[in-house]
Amino acid sequence: MEDLIIRSEKPGDYAEIAELQYLAFKNDSHIVETVLIDVLRHRREFDPELSLVAIKDKQLIGHILFNPFTLYFNDRKVSGVNLAPLSVHPDHQKKGVGSKLIEKGHELVKERGYDISFLWGHPEYYPRFGYIKKAFADGGIKINLNDIPTINDEIETGMPRKEDVPFLQKIWKDNFSGAGLAIFPGKSILDWVSYTSTVKTLMVKIDDENVGYVRYKPGNENKPVMLLAKDEVSLIKIVSYLKEMIADSQEEFVLPLHLESYIAKRIKDKVSYKPALRTVDPFMIKKYNNEMSFLNFTELEKLGLFILPPHFDIG
């Protein structure tokens, strides 16, 4: 497309970017992407240079956001960006605007030294830009509710506090050690709290001591989005606490724990479980350098779990 200008966003673009999201993604009841972009701009790691707009004839017709995240492969640090969202004005779709935004974004990301880009996206579109499908998994381990013991400990829960962040960072790294490629939520309290009333994020305490963290959708307590515990005993107690909220029609838990993770291995002697993993085409990764050759996406059991931070709960 001739006369197309691609540049980094400016504060004066915010209103046009927000309106563009509505035009590109509008549905029958609400809009997600406008709010998601605003929330992601509040992250400490946000880089406005990686939020790109496409301008034609002085009109903003496209936008793409690459948001920086730290990931870990077992105990190895990996620098990455998440591509989301990509939007093009309906009058200019299927004219190459999206492709140019992606290509320019990849160029900038690579210049900044990032290792990978990851996304959930259209499996027929993004592979043409070097993305590998089925690069993450979801699910974890499956436990029969009847196998969860009843715990008599008095459990307290509450919203995470700023002083809880060091504890959260530590147990996240402990729980995801050996768990394939994992997306680290972040170092700010805002990386651990939900941005919507449809998802709860709770610290769990026993005897006034932090023992874990759980993130779940009310009504789906048997399938928490994230579950962290300081040890295997605490994990069983947290699951027992969630069990009390589950409807009688539910028969099992699916916990977001990697089969090879430290915590999953430690609970084997406490409770029996089965693998509950799957992967789908939209889980995608693009590698930017040969040093990432250790990332192997051929074995389901070794894929990292696709657990995005709470910012994305608004979707």
C-alpha positions in Angstrom: 0.0 0.0 0.0 1.5 3.3 -1.1 1.8 6.3 1.2 1.4 4.2 4.3 3.3 5.5 7.3 4.1 3.2 10.2 5.4 4.8 13.4 5.3 4.3 17.2 2.2 5.5 18.9 1.9 8.9 20.6 -0.4 10.0 23.5 -2.4 12.0 21.0 -3.2 8.7 19.1 -4.9 7.0 22.1 -8.5 8.1 21.2 -8.1 7.0 17.6 -6.6 3.7 18.6 -9.4 3.1 21.0 -12.0 3.8 18.3 -10.2 1.6 15.8 -10.4 -1.3 18.2 -14.2 -0.9 18.3 -14.5 -0.7 14.5 -12.3 -3.7 14.0 -13.5 -6.0 16.8 -17.0 -4.8 17.7 -19.5 -7.5 18.8 -23.0 -7.6 20.1 -22.4 -6.6 23.7 -19.1 -5.1 24.6 -15.5 -4.3 23.5 -12.4 -5.9 25.0 -9.4 -4.7 23.0 -9.7 -1.0 23.9 -9.6 -1.8 27.6 -6.9 -4.4 27.1 -4.5 -1.9 25.5 -5.1 0.6 28.3 -4.4 -2.0 30.9 -1.2 -3.2 29.1 0.0 0.4 28.9 0.1 0.4 32.7 2.6 -2.4 32.9 6.1 -1.4 34.0 7.6 -3.2 31.0 5.4 -1.5 28.5 7.4 0.0 25.6 5.5 2.7 23.6 8.0 2.2 20.8 6.6 -1.3 20.2 3.0 0.0 20.0 2.8 0.9 16.3 0.2 2.7 14.2 -0.4 2.8 10.5 -1.3 6.1 9.0 -2.7 6.8 5.5 -4.0 10.1 4.3 -3.6 11.4 7.8 -6.0 8.8 9.1 -5.0 6.1 11.6 -6.1 2.9 10.0 -4.1 0.2 11.8 -2.5 -0.6 15.1 -0.3 -3.4 16.6 1.1 -3.9 20.1 4.1 -6.0 21.1 4.2 -6.2 24.9 7.4 -7.3 26.6 7.4 -10.3 29.0 10.0 -12.4 30.7 9.6 -16.1 30.2 11.5 -19.0 31.7 12.3 -22.3 30.1 13.0 -24.5 33.1 15.4 -22.2 34.8 16.7 -20.3 31.7 15.5 -16.8 31.2 13.9 -15.9 27.8 13.0 -12.4 26.8 9.9 -12.2 24.7 7.0 -10.1 23.5 3.3 -10.9 23.2 1.7 -9.8 20.0 -1.9 -8.6 20.9 -3.9 -7.0 19.6 -3.5 -6.4 15.8 -6.3 -4.3 14.3 -7.0 -2.7 10.9 -9.9 -0.4 10.0 -12.6 -2.4 8.1 -12.2 -0.2 5.0 -8.6 -1.1 4.8 -8.5 -4.8 5.6 -7.0 -7.4 3.2 -4.8 -4.7 1.7 -1.5 -5.6 3.4 -1.8 -3.1 6.3 -1.6 -5.9 8.9 1.3 -7.5 7.2 3.3 -4.3 7.2 2.6 -3.7 10.8 3.7 -7.2 11.8 6.9 -7.0 9.7 7.8 -3.6 11.1 7.1 -4.8 14.6 9.3 -7.9 14.1 12.1 -5.7 12.9 12.0 -3.5 16.0 11.6 -6.4 18.3 14.6 -8.1 16.9 16.7 -4.9 17.0 15.9 -4.7 20.7 17.3 -8.2 21.3 14.2 -10.1 22.2 14.3 -13.9 21.8 10.8 -14.8 20.9 7.3 -13.4 20.1 4.3 -15.4 21.2 0.5 -15.1 20.7 -2.9 -16.7 20.5 -4.0 -16.1 16.9 -5.3 -17.2 13.6 -3.5 -20.4 12.6 -3.7 -19.7 8.9 -2.5 -16.2 9.1 0.5 -15.9 11.5 2.6 -18.8 10.3 3.4 -16.9 7.1 5.4 -14.5 9.4 7.4 -17.4 10.9 5.2 -18.4 13.8 5.1 -22.0 14.9 1.8 -23.5 15.8 1.0 -25.7 18.8 3.9 -24.1 20.8 2.2 -24.1 24.2 -0.3 -26.4 25.9 -3.2 -25.8 28.3 -4.8 -28.0 31.0 -2.4 -29.6 33.4 -3.3 -32.5 35.7 -6.7 -34.0 36.5 -7.7 -35.1 40.0 -10.9 -36.8 41.1 -12.7 -34.7 43.7 -13.2 -37.8 45.9 -9.4 -38.1 46.1 -9.1 -34.7 47.7 -8.9 -35.0 51.5 -11.0 -32.7 53.7 -8.7 -30.3 55.6 -9.7 -28.8 58.9 -7.2 -25.9 58.8 -8.8 -22.5 58.9 -7.9 -20.8 55.6 -8.0 -17.1 55.1 -8.0 -15.4 51.7 -7.7 -11.8 50.5 -6.6 -9.7 47.6 -2.8 -9.7 47.0 -0.9 -6.8 48.7 2.2 -5.0 47.5 4.2 -6.7 50.2 3.1 -10.1 49.0 4.9 -9.7 45.6 8.3 -11.1 46.7 6.6 -14.2 48.0 4.6 -14.5 44.8 7.7 -14.2 42.6 9.4 -16.9 44.7 6.7 -19.5 44.7 6.0 -18.8 41.0 9.6 -19.7 40.1 9.5 -22.7 42.5 6.3 -24.0 41.0 7.3 -23.5 37.4 10.8 -24.9 37.8 11.2 -27.6 35.2 7.8 -26.7 33.6 8.9 -25.9 30.1 8.4 -22.4 28.7 6.4 -20.3 31.2 5.2 -16.7 31.1 6.3 -14.8 34.2 3.5 -12.4 35.4 5.8 -9.6 36.5 7.3 -7.7 39.4 4.5 -5.3 40.1 1.4 -5.9 42.3 -0.6 -5.0 39.2 0.8 -8.1 37.5 -1.0 -10.4 40.1 -4.4 -8.9 40.6 -7.5 -9.2 38.3 -8.9 -6.4 36.3 -12.4 -7.8 36.1 -15.0 -8.9 38.6 -15.4 -12.2 36.6 -12.0 -13.5 37.8 -10.8 -13.6 41.4 -7.1 -13.4 42.5 -6.6 -14.4 46.1 -3.7 -14.9 48.5 -4.2 -17.9 50.7 -3.1 -17.9 54.3 -3.0 -20.5 57.1 -2.2 -19.5 60.6 -1.6 -15.9 59.3 1.2 -17.2 57.0 1.1 -17.0 53.2 0.9 -20.5 51.7 -0.3 -19.8 48.2 -2.2 -17.9 45.5 -5.1 -18.8 43.3 -6.8 -17.2 40.3 -10.1 -18.5 39.2 -13.5 -17.7 37.7 -16.3 -18.1 40.2 -18.3 -21.1 39.0 -15.2 -22.7 37.7 -13.3 -23.3 40.9 -12.4 -26.8 39.7 -10.4 -25.3 36.8 -8.3 -22.5 38.3 -6.4 -20.3 35.8 -3.4 -20.2 38.1 -2.6 -22.0 41.3 0.6 -21.5 43.3 1.6 -23.1 46.6 4.7 -22.9 48.8 4.8 -26.7 49.0 2.8 -29.9 48.3 1.0 -29.9 51.6 -0.2 -26.3 51.1 -1.3 -27.2 47.6 -3.6 -30.0 48.8 -5.0 -27.6 51.4 -5.8 -25.0 48.8 -7.4 -27.5 46.5 -9.5 -28.8 49.5 -10.6 -25.2 50.1 -11.7 -24.8 46.5 -13.5 -28.1 46.6 -15.9 -26.7 49.2 -17.1 -24.2 46.6 -17.6 -26.6 43.7 -21.1 -27.7 42.6 -22.1 -31.3 43.2 -22.3 -31.9 39.5 -18.5 -31.5 39.2 -16.4 -34.7 39.6 -12.9 -33.6 39.0 -10.3 -30.8 39.2 -8.1 -29.7 36.3 -5.1 -27.9 37.9 -2.8 -25.8 35.8 0.3 -27.7 36.8 2.9 -28.9 34.4 3.7 -32.6 34.6 7.4 -31.9 34.9 7.1 -29.1 37.4 8.5 -29.3 40.9 5.1 -29.1 42.6 3.4 -31.7 40.4 6.2 -34.2 41.1 6.0 -33.5 44.9 2.3 -34.2 45.2 2.5 -37.7 43.6 2.7 -39.3 47.0 -0.2 -37.2 48.3 -2.9 -37.7 45.7 -3.2 -39.6 42.4 -3.7 -37.6 39.2 -3.7 -38.1 35.4 -2.3 -35.9 32.6 -4.9 -33.5 31.2 -2.9 -31.7 28.4 -3.9 -30.5 25.0 -2.4 -28.1 22.4 -4.1 -26.3 19.6 -2.9 -24.5 16.5 -3.5 -20.9 17.8 -0.8 -21.3 20.5 2.1 -19.8 18.5 5.7 -18.7 18.9 8.3 -17.1 16.6 12.0 -17.4 17.4 14.3 -14.5 16.6 17.6 -16.2 16.9 19.3 -19.6 16.7 20.1 -19.5 20.4 16.4 -20.5 20.9 17.0 -23.9 19.2 16.5 -25.6 22.6 12.8 -24.7 22.4 11.2 -27.9 21.1 7.5 -28.0 20.3 7.2 -31.6 19.2 6.4 -33.3 22.5 3.1 -32.4 24.1 4.2 -33.4 27.6 7.2 -30.9 27.4 5.3 -27.9 26.1 4.9 -25.0 28.6 1.4 -24.0 29.8 -0.1 -21.0 28.1 -1.0 -19.0 31.2 -1.3 -15.3 30.5 -1.1 -12.8 33.4 -4.3 -11.3 34.9 -4.3 -8.3 32.5 -5.8 -10.6 29.9 -8.7 -11.7 32.1 -10.8 -8.9 30.8 -11.2 -10.8 27.6 
